[in-house]
Amino acid sequence: MENLLGIGVLVVLGAFVIYKGFFSKKTTVTPVSKPTPVKAVAKAPVVAKAPVKAVAKAPSKAELSKLTKKELDTKASTDYGIALDGRKTKDAMIKDLQSAVKKQLK
Protein backbone atom coordinates (compact mmCIF):
# COMPACT_ATOMS: atom_id res chain seq x y z
CA MET A 1 0.00 0.00 0.00
CA GLU A 2 2.82 2.40 0.84
CA ASN A 3 4.51 1.49 -2.43
CA LEU A 4 1.41 2.42 -4.40
CA LEU A 5 1.20 5.77 -2.64
CA GLY A 6 4.87 6.50 -3.44
CA ILE A 7 4.40 5.47 -7.06
CA GLY A 8 1.31 7.67 -7.33
CA VAL A 9 3.21 10.68 -5.98
CA LEU A 10 6.03 10.09 -8.48
CA VAL A 11 3.54 9.82 -11.37
CA VAL A 12 1.86 13.07 -10.35
CA LEU A 13 5.22 14.84 -10.04
CA GLY A 14 6.35 13.48 -13.41
CA ALA A 15 3.11 14.57 -15.07
CA PHE A 16 3.47 18.04 -13.54
CA VAL A 17 7.04 18.41 -14.81
CA ILE A 18 6.05 17.26 -18.30
CA TYR A 19 3.08 19.63 -18.32
CA LYS A 20 5.19 22.62 -17.26
CA GLY A 21 7.99 21.70 -19.66
CA PHE A 22 5.98 21.19 -22.83
CA PHE A 23 2.50 22.62 -22.60
CA SER A 24 2.65 25.76 -20.54
CA LYS A 25 5.28 27.69 -22.51
CA LYS A 26 3.99 31.03 -23.54
CA THR A 27 4.84 32.05 -27.04
CA THR A 28 6.44 35.44 -27.06
CA VAL A 29 6.20 37.55 -30.13
CA THR A 30 9.03 39.99 -30.55
CA PRO A 31 7.99 43.14 -32.31
CA VAL A 32 9.68 43.80 -35.61
CA SER A 33 11.60 47.03 -35.53
CA LYS A 34 11.53 49.39 -38.44
CA PRO A 35 14.66 49.33 -40.56
CA THR A 36 16.91 52.30 -40.03
CA PRO A 37 16.99 54.66 -42.96
CA VAL A 38 20.18 54.66 -45.00
CA LYS A 39 21.95 57.96 -44.99
CA ALA A 40 23.03 59.36 -48.30
CA VAL A 41 26.77 59.09 -48.75
CA ALA A 42 28.47 62.06 -50.28
CA LYS A 43 30.45 61.18 -53.34
CA ALA A 44 34.16 61.82 -53.23
CA PRO A 45 35.30 64.66 -55.43
CA VAL A 46 36.81 63.65 -58.72
CA VAL A 47 40.56 64.07 -58.58
CA ALA A 48 42.41 64.75 -61.78
CA LYS A 49 45.18 62.26 -62.52
CA ALA A 50 48.66 63.44 -61.76
CA PRO A 51 50.63 64.40 -64.80
CA VAL A 52 53.06 61.79 -66.00
CA LYS A 53 56.64 62.72 -65.20
CA ALA A 54 59.18 62.55 -67.96
CA VAL A 55 61.67 59.85 -67.01
CA ALA A 56 64.75 59.12 -69.07
CA LYS A 57 65.08 55.38 -68.36
CA ALA A 58 63.22 52.45 -66.88
CA PRO A 59 63.88 51.72 -63.20
CA SER A 60 66.11 48.76 -62.43
CA LYS A 61 64.81 45.51 -61.01
CA ALA A 62 66.98 45.97 -57.90
CA GLU A 63 65.43 49.38 -57.28
CA LEU A 64 61.89 48.05 -57.74
CA SER A 65 62.49 44.93 -55.64
CA LYS A 66 63.01 47.11 -52.58
CA LEU A 67 59.41 48.37 -52.85
CA THR A 68 56.28 46.58 -51.67
CA LYS A 69 53.54 45.59 -54.12
CA LYS A 70 51.46 48.54 -52.98
CA GLU A 71 54.37 50.93 -53.45
CA LEU A 72 55.03 49.45 -56.91
CA ASP A 73 51.43 50.08 -57.91
CA THR A 74 51.58 53.65 -56.58
CA LYS A 75 54.89 54.36 -58.34
CA ALA A 76 53.61 52.95 -61.61
CA SER A 77 50.46 55.06 -61.55
CA THR A 78 51.99 58.34 -60.34
CA ASP A 79 55.33 58.31 -62.14
CA TYR A 80 54.41 56.53 -65.37
CA GLY A 81 50.60 56.52 -65.61
CA ILE A 82 50.52 52.71 -65.74
CA ALA A 83 47.92 50.56 -63.98
CA LEU A 84 49.38 47.30 -62.64
CA ASP A 85 47.41 44.21 -61.68
CA GLY A 86 47.79 43.83 -57.90
CA ARG A 87 46.72 40.17 -58.03
CA LYS A 88 49.98 39.22 -59.74
CA THR A 89 53.21 38.38 -57.96
CA LYS A 90 55.71 41.09 -57.19
CA ASP A 91 58.14 39.81 -59.85
CA ALA A 92 55.40 39.78 -62.48
CA MET A 93 54.41 43.32 -61.54
CA ILE A 94 58.04 44.45 -61.88
CA LYS A 95 58.32 42.84 -65.33
CA ASP A 96 55.05 44.46 -66.43
CA LEU A 97 56.19 47.87 -65.18
CA GLN A 98 59.59 47.65 -66.87
CA SER A 99 58.14 46.53 -70.20
CA ALA A 100 55.47 49.25 -70.14
CA VAL A 101 58.02 51.94 -69.31
CA LYS A 102 60.30 50.75 -72.10
CA LYS A 103 57.37 50.96 -74.53
CA GLN A 104 56.65 54.51 -73.39
CA LEU A 105 60.26 55.56 -73.88
CA LYS A 106 60.40 54.36 -77.49
HELIX and SHEET records of a PDB file:
HELIX    1   1 GLU A    2  ILE A   18  1                                  17    
HELIX    2   2 TYR A   19  PHE A   23  3                                   5    
HELIX    3   3 LYS A   61  SER A   65  1                                   5    
HELIX    4   4 LYS A   69  LYS A   75  1                                   7    
HELIX    5   5 ALA A   76  TYR A   80  3                                   5    
HELIX    6   6 LYS A   90  LEU A  105  1                                  16    
END                                                                             
